[in-house]
Amino acid sequence: MASNTPQNFRVYGKPGSGDYGSSMGEQNTASIDVRKEKILDIVDTIPMRDKGRVFTIGDYGTADGFVSIPLIGDIIGRVRQRQGNIPVQVMYEDQPTNDFGSLFKRVYGLIPVPRTYLKDFSDVYVAATAAGFYQPVMPPESADVIFSFLAVQYLSKPATKFQDSFHRYPNATPEESRLVAAQAAIDWETFLLLRAKELKSGGILAVSMPADDPQKRVKGLRHCVQNPEEDMLKMWRRMRDEGKITQEEFVDTNFHRCCRYLEECTAPFTESNSAVTKAGLQLIDAELVYLPSMAHLRWRERLEKEGVDDRESWARTVIGQHRCWSNWNFIRALSNTRSSDEKEALVDELYERLEREAVETNPEEYLNDSLLAFVFARKV
Ligand SMILES: C[S@@+](CC[C@H](N)C(=O)[O-])C[C@H]1O[C@@H](n2cnc3c(N)ncnc32)[C@H](O)[C@@H]1O
């Protein structure tokens, strides 16, 4: 089935150069590592019934594969311990505009970081699809493990036009919040029903996404990477008020995503008459998980060990990470009466200002921690 041209995500950087992993890789690998043992323990429960079958792993919304390569290697290791030299198929999935060049370079070792599992295991077959995860991706009952990290917050289509916020957090109106919650619920159920079809009986699904938690149950955190998100909005408003961008361009700057509440993640499994449960997908566990900012930890370690308070490289790293995923949303919103150079200069200015402001901030007071919702499910 043809997909619409994806509007929700484009990596900032040069295609084929691994820019996603280079800027987001450290933080996002940590955001898998924080629950890696749990994922592997659940993988250990997948039944290995038929000799000679193929073990199939799907990574949906993979970007350039950086963060999942080590996990895939670990899964293959665990599966081979139980089932000898079973052939393994890895299916990478993302959108047509994804940087698949970088993905293949990483998986086949042309970009050698992280070490690819293909160096350690033979009889592993790699393929990729750009179906988009709101469409069928793999044939029915073909997958043993499907995971998707930090991707399902992106919605299949814009839910509304936020007038004074980029998405639900922090300043959506009640009506905007209602509309985006409704679209996010439809998309999440669609995603789960599709995966229920694709998984073999006994297969597992592991999903993480950036979360929002009005109840602030984990370390008092309200939202994943709270300060950078708030600062981007404040700075873009300031640039509008200074006349650098128009009000129309400001309102056109929307992130087509929804950072769900934990209860929104579990609802399709728990509501009465659940279509997802009827499709055979059962919740194993769902939880909110805290993860500190790795850039912050490195800054603090250097300060404590060497007495060096290097706020410049901390700010550069942090703003670079957030530019990687958010840049496209600003470029896309700027009027086509502007040249590409003009658009790029305005967006450069946004991030330069954010970096200058961050340097003046105390990293200890800057909430860049991740708040993640993890969902684990099994196809019965
Ligand atoms: C923030 S990145 C996450 C990448 C990686 N999984 C990680 O953990 O760092 C989000 C990814 O989701 C992809 N994505 C967004 N919407 C998608 C869709 N409808 N179908 C497939 N991939 C999608 C984007 O293209 C992007 O590669």
The ligand as a Gaussian input file, in Angstrom:
#p B3LYP/6-31G(d) Opt

LIG

0 1
 C       13.222000       9.470000      17.228000
 S       13.479000       8.320000      15.937000
 C       13.765000       6.810000      16.813000
 C       14.789000       5.950000      16.146000
 C       15.293000       4.769000      16.943000
 N       14.289000       3.720000      17.005000
 C       15.739000       5.158000      18.336000
 O       15.312000       4.496000      19.314000
 O       16.533000       6.075000      18.473000
 C       11.855000       8.079000      15.303000
 C       11.823000       7.228000      14.046000
 O       10.468000       6.858000      13.798000
 C       10.262000       6.934000      12.415000
 N        8.830000       7.032000      12.139000
 C        7.984000       8.035000      12.423000
 N        6.747000       7.754000      11.967000
 C        6.823000       6.529000      11.397000
 C        5.883000       5.676000      10.744000
 N        4.622000       6.040000      10.575000
 N        6.317000       4.481000      10.297000
 C        7.604000       4.107000      10.455000
 N        8.531000       4.858000      11.063000
 C        8.141000       6.059000      11.516000
 C       11.055000       8.147000      11.986000
 O       11.261000       8.178000      10.587000
 C       12.314000       7.960000      12.810000
 O       13.271000       7.194000      12.135000

